[in-house]
């Protein structure tokens, strides 16, 4: 899958990410991946569900991948959860 069809979810309002994914899908992308980590994971799930239920009912969840990343913070390592939700037409 091309790397440009990825939406990284952070601290912005949910609809910003919904519109970013919707734009990519309407411009011809057959698949979009929503990625988030830490506290933004619940926001990423919200983005996927709003896309599926409100805007594109024919959108399917192709796969969900969960993982843990080890980050260096203030001289010590911290584990942070990550999620990738692949959505396809």
C-alpha distances in whole Angstrom, upper triangle without the diagonal:
4,6,9,8,9,13,15,18,22,25,25,26,24,24,23,19,20,20,17,15,17,17,13,14,17,15,13,10,10,8,9,9,13,14,18,20,24,26,23,21,24,23,19,20,23,20,18,21,23,20,20,24,25,23,20,22,20,17,16,15,12,13,15,15,18,19,22,22,25,26,29,31,35,35,34,31,29,27,24,22,19,17,13,13,10,12,11,14
4,6,6,8,12,14,18,21,24,24,25,23,23,21,18,19,19,16,14,16,15,12,13,16,14,12,9,10,9,9,10,13,14,18,20,24,26,23,22,24,23,20,21,23,20,19,22,23,20,21,25,26,23,21,23,21,18,18,17,15,16,17,17,20,21,23,22,25,26,29,31,34,35,34,31,30,27,25,23,20,18,14,15,12,13,13,15
4,5,6,10,11,15,18,21,21,23,21,21,19,16,18,18,14,13,16,15,12,14,17,15,14,11,13,11,9,9,11,12,15,17,21,23,20,20,22,21,18,20,22,19,18,22,22,20,22,25,26,23,22,24,23,19,19,18,16,16,17,16,18,19,20,19,22,22,25,27,31,31,31,28,26,25,22,21,17,16,13,14,12,14,15,17
4,6,8,11,14,17,20,19,21,20,19,17,14,16,15,11,11,13,12,9,12,14,12,12,9,12,11,9,9,11,12,15,19,22,23,20,20,22,20,17,20,21,18,17,21,21,18,20,24,24,21,20,23,22,19,19,18,17,18,18,18,20,21,23,22,25,24,27,29,32,33,32,30,28,27,24,23,19,17,14,15,13,14,15,17
4,7,10,13,16,19,19,20,18,17,15,12,13,13,10,8,11,10,7,9,12,11,10,7,9,7,5,6,9,11,14,18,21,22,19,18,20,18,15,17,18,15,14,18,18,15,17,20,20,18,17,19,18,15,16,15,14,15,16,16,19,20,22,22,25,25,28,29,33,34,33,30,28,26,23,21,18,16,12,12,10,10,11,13
4,6,10,13,16,16,17,15,16,14,10,12,13,9,8,11,12,9,11,14,14,14,10,12,9,6,5,6,7,10,14,17,18,15,15,17,15,12,14,16,13,12,16,17,14,16,20,20,18,17,20,19,16,16,14,14,14,14,14,16,17,19,18,21,21,25,26,29,31,30,27,25,23,20,18,14,12,9,10,9,10,12,15
4,6,10,13,12,13,12,12,10,7,9,10,7,6,10,11,9,11,14,14,15,12,14,11,7,6,5,6,9,12,15,16,12,12,14,12,9,12,13,10,11,14,14,13,15,18,18,17,17,19,19,16,16,15,15,15,14,15,16,17,19,18,21,21,24,25,28,30,29,26,24,22,18,17,13,12,10,10,10,11,14,16
4,7,10,11,13,11,13,11,8,11,12,10,10,14,14,13,15,18,18,19,16,18,14,11,9,6,5,6,9,12,13,10,10,13,11,9,12,13,11,12,16,16,15,18,20,20,19,20,22,22,19,19,17,17,16,15,14,15,15,16,15,18,18,20,21,24,26,25,23,20,19,15,14,11,10,9,11,12,14,17,19
4,7,8,9,8,11,9,7,10,12,10,11,14,15,15,17,19,20,21,18,20,16,13,10,7,6,5,8,10,10,6,8,10,7,6,10,10,9,11,14,14,14,17,19,19,18,19,21,22,19,19,17,18,17,15,15,15,16,16,16,19,18,21,21,24,26,25,23,20,18,15,13,11,10,10,11,13,15,18,20
4,6,9,9,12,10,9,12,14,13,14,17,18,18,20,22,23,24,22,23,20,16,14,11,9,7,8,9,9,6,9,10,8,9,12,12,11,14,16,16,17,20,21,21,21,22,24,26,22,23,21,22,20,18,18,17,17,17,16,18,17,19,18,21,24,23,21,18,17,14,14,12,12,13,15,17,18,22,24
4,7,8,11,10,10,13,15,14,16,18,19,20,22,24,25,27,25,26,23,19,17,14,13,10,11,11,9,7,11,11,9,10,14,13,12,16,18,17,18,21,22,22,22,24,26,28,24,25,23,25,23,21,21,19,20,20,19,21,19,21,19,22,25,24,23,20,19,16,16,15,15,17,18,20,21,24,27
4,6,8,7,8,11,12,12,14,16,17,18,20,22,23,25,23,25,22,19,17,14,14,12,14,14,12,10,13,13,9,11,14,13,12,15,17,15,16,20,21,19,19,22,24,26,23,24,23,25,24,22,22,22,23,22,22,24,22,24,23,25,28,28,26,24,23,19,19,17,17,18,18,20,21,24,25
4,6,6,7,9,11,12,14,15,16,18,19,21,22,24,23,24,22,19,18,15,15,14,16,16,13,11,13,12,9,11,13,11,10,14,15,13,14,18,18,16,17,19,22,24,22,23,22,24,24,22,23,22,24,24,24,26,25,27,26,28,31,31,29,26,25,21,20,19,18,19,18,20,20,23,24
4,5,6,6,9,10,11,12,14,16,17,18,20,22,20,22,19,16,15,12,13,12,15,15,13,10,11,10,6,8,10,7,6,10,11,9,11,14,14,13,14,16,18,20,18,19,18,21,21,19,20,20,22,23,23,26,25,28,27,30,32,31,29,26,25,21,19,17,16,16,15,17,16,19,21
4,5,5,6,8,10,10,12,14,15,16,18,20,19,20,19,16,16,13,15,15,18,19,17,14,15,14,10,11,12,9,7,11,12,9,10,13,14,12,12,14,17,19,17,19,19,22,22,21,22,23,25,26,26,29,28,31,30,33,36,35,33,30,28,24,23,20,19,18,17,18,17,19,20
4,6,5,6,9,10,11,13,14,15,17,19,18,20,18,15,15,13,14,14,17,19,17,13,15,15,11,11,14,12,9,12,14,12,12,15,16,15,14,16,19,21,18,21,20,22,22,21,22,23,24,25,25,28,27,29,28,31,34,33,31,28,27,23,22,20,18,18,17,18,17,19,20
4,5,5,6,8,10,11,12,14,15,17,16,17,15,11,11,9,11,11,14,16,15,12,13,13,9,8,11,10,7,9,12,10,10,13,15,14,13,15,17,19,16,17,17,19,19,17,19,19,21,22,22,25,24,27,27,30,32,32,29,26,25,21,19,17,15,14,13,14,14,16,18
4,5,5,6,9,10,11,12,14,16,14,16,14,11,12,10,12,13,17,19,18,14,14,14,10,9,11,9,5,8,10,7,6,10,12,10,9,11,14,15,13,15,15,17,18,17,19,20,23,24,25,28,28,30,30,33,36,35,32,29,27,24,22,19,16,15,13,14,12,14,15
4,5,5,6,9,10,10,12,14,14,16,15,12,14,12,15,16,20,22,20,17,18,17,14,13,15,13,9,11,13,10,9,13,14,12,10,12,15,17,15,17,18,20,21,20,22,24,26,27,27,30,30,32,32,35,38,37,34,32,30,26,25,22,19,18,16,16,14,16,16
4,6,5,6,9,10,11,13,12,14,13,10,11,10,13,14,18,20,20,16,17,17,14,12,15,14,10,12,14,13,11,14,16,15,13,14,17,18,15,17,17,19,19,19,21,22,24,25,25,28,27,30,30,33,35,35,32,30,28,24,23,20,18,16,15,14,13,15,16
4,5,5,6,9,10,11,9,11,9,7,8,8,11,14,17,20,20,16,16,16,14,11,13,13,9,9,12,11,8,11,14,13,11,11,14,15,12,14,14,15,16,16,18,20,22,24,24,27,27,30,31,34,36,35,32,30,28,24,22,19,16,13,12,11,10,11,12
4,5,5,6,9,10,10,11,11,9,11,11,15,17,21,23,23,19,19,19,16,14,15,14,10,10,12,10,7,10,13,11,8,9,12,13,11,14,15,16,18,19,21,23,25,27,28,31,31,34,34,38,40,39,36,33,31,27,25,22,19,17,14,13,11,12,11
4,5,5,6,9,9,12,12,10,13,13,16,19,22,25,25,21,21,21,18,16,18,17,13,14,16,14,11,14,16,15,11,12,16,16,14,17,18,19,20,21,23,25,27,29,29,32,32,34,35,38,40,39,37,34,33,29,27,24,21,19,17,16,14,14,13
4,5,5,7,6,9,9,7,10,12,15,18,21,24,24,21,21,21,19,16,18,18,14,14,16,15,12,15,17,16,13,13,16,16,13,15,16,16,18,19,21,23,25,27,27,30,30,33,34,37,39,38,35,33,31,28,26,22,20,17,15,13,11,11,12
4,5,6,5,6,7,7,11,12,16,19,23,26,26,22,21,22,19,16,17,17,14,13,15,14,10,12,15,14,11,10,13,12,10,12,14,14,17,18,20,23,25,28,28,32,32,35,36,39,41,40,37,35,32,29,27,23,20,17,14,12,10,9,8
4,5,7,9,11,11,14,16,19,22,26,29,28,25,24,24,22,19,20,20,16,15,17,16,12,14,16,15,11,10,14,13,12,15,17,18,20,22,24,27,29,32,32,35,35,38,39,42,44,43,40,38,36,32,30,26,24,21,18,16,13,12,10
4,6,9,11,11,15,17,20,23,26,30,30,26,26,26,23,21,22,22,18,18,20,19,15,17,20,19,15,14,17,16,15,18,19,19,22,23,25,28,30,32,32,35,35,38,39,42,43,43,40,38,36,33,31,27,24,21,19,17,15,14,12
4,6,9,10,14,17,20,23,27,30,30,27,26,27,24,22,23,23,19,18,20,20,16,17,20,19,16,14,17,15,14,16,17,17,20,22,24,27,29,31,31,35,35,38,39,43,44,43,40,38,36,33,31,27,24,21,19,16,13,11,10
4,5,7,11,13,16,20,23,27,27,24,23,24,22,19,20,21,17,16,18,18,14,16,19,19,16,14,16,14,12,14,15,14,16,18,20,23,25,28,28,31,32,35,36,40,41,40,37,35,32,29,27,23,20,17,15,12,10,9,9
4,7,10,14,17,20,24,27,28,24,23,24,22,19,19,20,17,15,17,18,14,14,18,18,15,13,15,12,10,11,12,11,14,17,19,22,24,27,28,32,32,36,37,41,42,40,37,35,33,29,27,23,20,16,14,11,9,6,6
4,7,10,13,17,20,24,24,21,19,21,19,16,16,18,15,12,15,16,13,13,17,18,15,13,14,12,9,9,10,9,11,13,15,18,21,24,24,28,29,32,34,37,38,37,34,32,29,26,23,19,16,13,10,7,6,4,7
4,7,10,13,17,20,21,17,16,18,16,12,13,15,12,10,13,14,11,12,16,17,14,13,15,14,10,11,10,10,11,12,14,16,19,21,22,25,26,29,30,34,35,34,31,29,26,23,20,17,14,10,8,6,5,7,9
4,6,10,13,17,18,15,13,15,14,10,12,14,11,9,13,14,12,13,17,18,16,15,17,16,12,12,10,9,9,9,10,13,15,17,18,22,22,26,27,31,32,30,27,25,22,19,17,13,10,6,5,4,6,9,12
4,7,11,14,14,11,10,12,10,6,9,11,8,8,11,12,11,13,16,17,16,15,17,17,13,13,11,12,11,10,10,12,14,16,17,20,20,24,25,28,30,28,25,23,20,17,14,11,8,6,5,6,8,11,14
4,7,11,12,9,8,11,10,7,10,12,10,10,14,15,14,16,19,20,19,19,21,21,17,16,14,14,12,10,9,10,11,13,13,16,17,20,21,25,26,25,22,19,17,13,11,7,6,5,7,9,11,15,18
4,7,8,6,5,9,8,6,9,11,11,12,15,16,16,18,20,21,21,21,23,23,19,19,16,17,14,12,11,10,11,11,11,15,15,18,18,22,24,22,19,16,14,10,9,6,6,7,9,12,14,18,21
4,6,6,5,9,10,9,11,14,14,15,17,19,19,21,23,24,24,24,26,26,23,22,19,19,16,13,12,9,9,9,9,11,11,15,15,19,20,18,16,13,10,7,6,4,6,9,12,15,18,21,24
4,5,6,9,10,11,12,14,15,17,19,20,21,23,24,25,26,27,28,29,25,24,21,22,19,16,14,11,11,9,10,12,11,14,14,17,19,17,15,11,9,6,5,6,9,12,15,18,20,24,27
4,5,7,8,10,11,12,14,16,17,18,20,22,23,24,25,26,27,28,25,24,21,23,20,17,16,14,14,13,14,15,15,17,16,19,21,20,18,14,13,9,9,9,11,14,15,19,21,25,28
4,6,5,6,9,10,11,13,14,15,17,19,20,21,21,22,24,25,22,22,19,20,18,15,15,13,14,14,14,17,16,19,18,21,24,22,20,16,15,11,10,9,9,12,13,16,18,22,24
4,5,5,6,9,10,11,13,14,16,17,18,20,21,21,22,23,20,19,16,18,15,12,12,10,11,12,13,16,17,20,20,23,25,23,20,17,14,11,8,7,6,9,10,14,16,19,22
4,5,5,6,9,10,11,12,14,15,16,18,19,20,20,22,19,19,16,18,16,13,14,13,15,15,17,20,20,23,23,26,28,26,23,20,17,14,11,11,10,12,12,15,16,20,22
4,5,5,6,9,10,10,12,14,15,16,17,18,19,21,18,18,16,19,17,15,16,15,17,17,18,21,21,24,23,26,29,27,25,21,19,15,14,12,11,12,12,15,15,19,21
4,5,5,6,9,10,11,13,14,15,16,16,17,19,15,15,13,15,14,11,12,12,14,16,17,20,20,24,24,27,29,27,24,21,19,15,13,10,8,9,8,11,12,16,18
4,5,5,6,9,10,11,12,14,15,15,16,17,14,14,11,14,13,10,12,12,15,17,19,22,23,26,26,29,31,29,26,23,20,17,14,12,9,10,8,11,11,15,17
4,5,5,6,8,10,10,11,13,14,15,17,14,15,13,16,16,14,16,16,19,20,22,25,25,28,28,31,33,31,29,25,23,19,17,15,13,13,11,14,13,16,18
4,6,5,6,9,10,10,11,12,13,15,13,13,12,15,15,14,16,16,19,21,22,25,25,28,28,31,34,32,29,26,24,20,18,15,13,12,10,12,11,14,16
4,6,5,6,9,10,10,10,11,12,9,10,9,11,12,11,14,15,18,20,22,25,26,29,30,33,35,33,30,27,24,21,18,15,12,10,8,9,8,11,13
4,5,5,6,8,10,10,10,12,10,10,10,13,14,13,16,17,20,23,25,28,29,32,32,35,37,35,33,29,26,23,20,18,14,14,11,12,10,13,14
4,5,5,5,7,9,10,12,11,12,13,16,17,16,19,20,23,25,27,30,30,33,33,36,39,37,34,31,29,25,22,20,17,16,13,14,12,14,15
4,6,6,5,6,8,10,8,10,11,14,15,15,18,20,23,25,27,30,31,34,34,37,39,38,35,32,29,26,23,20,17,15,12,12,9,11,11
4,6,6,5,5,7,6,7,9,12,14,15,18,20,23,26,28,31,32,36,36,39,41,39,36,33,30,27,24,21,17,16,12,12,9,10,10
4,6,7,6,9,9,11,12,16,17,17,21,22,26,28,30,34,34,38,38,41,43,41,38,35,32,29,26,23,20,19,15,16,13,14,13
4,6,7,11,11,13,15,18,20,20,23,25,28,30,32,35,35,39,39,42,44,42,40,36,34,30,27,25,22,20,17,17,14,16,15
4,6,9,9,12,14,17,19,20,23,25,28,31,32,35,35,39,39,42,44,43,40,37,34,31,28,25,22,20,17,16,13,13,12
4,5,6,9,12,14,17,18,22,24,27,30,31,35,35,39,39,43,45,43,40,37,34,31,28,25,21,19,15,14,11,10,9
4,5,8,11,14,17,18,22,24,28,31,32,36,37,40,41,44,46,44,41,38,35,32,28,26,22,20,16,15,11,11,9
4,6,10,12,15,17,21,24,27,31,32,36,37,41,41,45,47,45,41,39,35,32,29,26,22,20,16,14,10,9,6
4,7,9,12,14,18,20,24,27,28,32,33,37,38,41,43,41,38,35,32,29,25,22,18,16,12,10,6,6,5
4,6,9,11,15,18,21,25,27,30,32,36,37,40,42,39,36,33,30,27,24,21,17,14,10,9,6,5,6
4,6,8,11,14,18,21,23,27,29,32,33,37,38,36,33,30,26,23,20,17,13,11,7,6,5,6,9
4,7,10,14,17,21,22,26,28,32,33,37,38,36,32,30,26,24,20,17,13,11,8,5,5,6,9
4,7,10,13,17,19,23,25,29,30,34,35,32,29,26,23,20,17,14,10,8,6,5,7,9,13
4,7,10,14,16,20,22,26,27,31,32,29,26,23,19,17,13,11,7,6,5,6,9,12,15
4,7,10,13,16,19,23,24,28,28,26,22,20,16,14,11,8,6,5,7,8,12,15,18
4,7,10,14,16,20,21,25,26,23,19,17,13,11,7,6,5,6,9,12,15,18,22
4,7,10,13,17,18,22,22,20,16,14,10,9,6,5,6,9,12,14,18,21,25
4,7,10,13,15,19,19,16,12,10,6,5,4,6,9,11,15,18,21,24,28
4,6,10,12,16,16,13,10,8,6,5,6,7,10,13,16,19,22,26,29
4,7,10,13,12,10,6,6,5,6,9,10,14,16,20,23,26,29,33
4,6,10,10,8,5,5,6,7,10,12,15,18,21,24,27,30,34
4,7,6,6,4,6,9,10,14,16,19,22,25,28,31,34,38
4,5,5,6,6,10,11,15,17,20,23,26,29,32,35,39
4,6,8,9,13,15,18,20,24,27,30,33,36,39,42
4,7,10,13,15,19,21,25,28,31,34,37,40,44
4,7,10,13,16,19,23,26,29,32,35,38,42
4,7,10,13,16,19,22,26,28,32,35,39
4,6,10,13,17,20,23,26,29,33,36
4,7,10,13,17,20,23,26,30,33
4,7,10,14,17,20,23,27,30
4,7,11,14,17,20,23,27
4,7,10,13,17,20,24
4,7,10,13,16,20
4,6,10,13,17
4,6,10,13
4,7,10
4,7
4
